[in-house]
Amino acid sequence: SIPNKLGGVIALVLSIAILAILPFYHLSKFRGIQFYPINQILFWIMVVTVILLTWIGARPVEEPYVLVGQILTVIYFAYFMFNPLIIKWWDNLLN
């Protein structure tokens, strides 16, 4: 629910590009989500975010939906930016 067409196209391209770049952004020996308790919480936040973004995408471009969609979009991109940093921080904390 981005009211600007160019902004929507940019968000669409970035959402696909971040998924394509993610395998090359491997910074540590990722063992599994059971070793990262913070990531367990972040994973479920991401699941809820994707479900809500899907629901918001079907709503009309009106004021409460636009704001909620923009907040959820920021959360979506922040997850992919901060998750590798949290994994690296957690690995350094344990080692």
C-alpha positions as a Markdown table, in Angstrom:
| # | Residue | x | y | z |
|---|---|---|---|---|
| 1 | Ser | 0.0 | 0.0 | 0.0 |
| 2 | Ile | 2.4 | 2.6 | -1.3 |
| 3 | Pro | 0.4 | 5.4 | -2.9 |
| 4 | Asn | 3.2 | 6.4 | -5.3 |
| 5 | Lys | 3.7 | 4.1 | -8.3 |
| 6 | Leu | 7.5 | 4.6 | -8.5 |
| 7 | Gly | 7.8 | 3.9 | -4.8 |
| 8 | Gly | 5.8 | 0.7 | -5.2 |
| 9 | Val | 8.0 | -0.5 | -8.1 |
| 10 | Ile | 11.1 | 0.3 | -6.1 |
| 11 | Ala | 9.8 | -1.6 | -3.0 |
| 12 | Leu | 8.9 | -4.6 | -5.2 |
| 13 | Val | 12.3 | -4.7 | -6.8 |
| 14 | Leu | 14.1 | -4.3 | -3.4 |
| 15 | Ser | 11.9 | -7.1 | -1.9 |
| 16 | Ile | 12.9 | -9.5 | -4.6 |
| 17 | Ala | 16.5 | -8.3 | -4.7 |
| 18 | Ile | 17.0 | -8.8 | -1.0 |
| 19 | Leu | 15.9 | -12.4 | -1.3 |
| 20 | Ala | 18.3 | -12.9 | -4.2 |
| 21 | Ile | 21.3 | -11.3 | -2.3 |
| 22 | Leu | 20.6 | -13.0 | 1.0 |
| 23 | Pro | 22.6 | -16.3 | 0.2 |
| 24 | Phe | 25.7 | -14.3 | -0.6 |
| 25 | Tyr | 25.5 | -12.4 | 2.7 |
| 26 | His | 26.5 | -15.4 | 4.8 |
| 27 | Leu | 28.7 | -14.0 | 7.5 |
| 28 | Ser | 29.1 | -16.9 | 10.0 |
| 29 | Lys | 28.7 | -20.6 | 10.7 |
| 30 | Phe | 24.9 | -20.6 | 11.0 |
| 31 | Arg | 24.1 | -23.6 | 13.1 |
| 32 | Gly | 20.3 | -23.5 | 13.3 |
| 33 | Ile | 17.6 | -21.4 | 14.7 |
| 34 | Gln | 17.5 | -23.4 | 18.0 |
| 35 | Phe | 20.9 | -22.0 | 18.9 |
| 36 | Tyr | 19.7 | -18.4 | 18.5 |
| 37 | Pro | 16.9 | -17.5 | 20.9 |
| 38 | Ile | 16.6 | -14.0 | 19.6 |
| 39 | Asn | 16.1 | -15.3 | 16.1 |
| 40 | Gln | 13.3 | -17.5 | 17.2 |
| 41 | Ile | 11.4 | -14.4 | 18.2 |
| 42 | Leu | 12.4 | -12.5 | 15.1 |
| 43 | Phe | 11.3 | -15.4 | 12.9 |
| 44 | Trp | 7.8 | -15.3 | 14.3 |
| 45 | Ile | 7.7 | -11.6 | 14.0 |
| 46 | Met | 8.7 | -12.0 | 10.3 |
| 47 | Val | 5.9 | -14.6 | 9.8 |
| 48 | Val | 3.3 | -12.2 | 11.2 |
| 49 | Thr | 4.7 | -9.3 | 9.2 |
| 50 | Val | 4.5 | -11.3 | 5.9 |
| 51 | Ile | 0.9 | -12.4 | 6.7 |
| 52 | Leu | -0.1 | -8.8 | 7.6 |
| 53 | Leu | 1.6 | -7.4 | 4.5 |
| 54 | Thr | -0.3 | -9.9 | 2.4 |
| 55 | Trp | -3.6 | -8.8 | 4.0 |
| 56 | Ile | -2.7 | -5.1 | 3.7 |
| 57 | Gly | -2.0 | -5.6 | 0.0 |
| 58 | Ala | -5.6 | -6.6 | -0.6 |
| 59 | Arg | -7.0 | -3.5 | 1.1 |
| 60 | Pro | -7.8 | -0.2 | -0.6 |
| 61 | Val | -5.2 | 2.6 | -0.6 |
| 62 | Glu | -6.8 | 4.5 | 2.2 |
| 63 | Glu | -5.2 | 6.2 | 5.3 |
| 64 | Pro | -5.1 | 3.5 | 8.0 |
| 65 | Tyr | -4.0 | 0.9 | 5.6 |
| 66 | Val | -1.2 | 3.0 | 4.0 |
| 67 | Leu | 0.4 | 3.8 | 7.4 |
| 68 | Val | 0.2 | 0.2 | 8.6 |
| 69 | Gly | 1.6 | -1.0 | 5.3 |
| 70 | Gln | 4.5 | 1.4 | 5.5 |
| 71 | Ile | 5.3 | 0.4 | 9.0 |
| 72 | Leu | 5.2 | -3.3 | 8.1 |
| 73 | Thr | 7.4 | -2.6 | 5.1 |
| 74 | Val | 10.1 | -1.0 | 7.3 |
| 75 | Ile | 9.9 | -4.0 | 9.7 |
| 76 | Tyr | 10.3 | -6.4 | 6.7 |
| 77 | Phe | 13.4 | -4.7 | 5.4 |
| 78 | Ala | 14.8 | -4.2 | 8.9 |
| 79 | Tyr | 14.6 | -7.9 | 9.5 |
| 80 | Phe | 16.9 | -8.7 | 6.6 |
| 81 | Met | 19.3 | -5.9 | 7.5 |
| 82 | Phe | 19.6 | -6.7 | 11.3 |
| 83 | Asn | 19.3 | -10.4 | 11.3 |
| 84 | Pro | 22.9 | -11.2 | 10.1 |
| 85 | Leu | 24.2 | -8.6 | 12.5 |
| 86 | Ile | 22.3 | -10.3 | 15.4 |
| 87 | Ile | 23.7 | -13.7 | 14.4 |
| 88 | Lys | 27.2 | -12.4 | 14.3 |
| 89 | Trp | 26.8 | -10.6 | 17.7 |
| 90 | Trp | 25.4 | -13.8 | 19.2 |
| 91 | Asp | 28.2 | -15.9 | 17.8 |
| 92 | Asn | 30.8 | -13.5 | 19.3 |
| 93 | Leu | 29.0 | -13.5 | 22.6 |
| 94 | Leu | 29.1 | -17.3 | 22.9 |
| 95 | Asn | 32.7 | -17.7 | 21.6 |
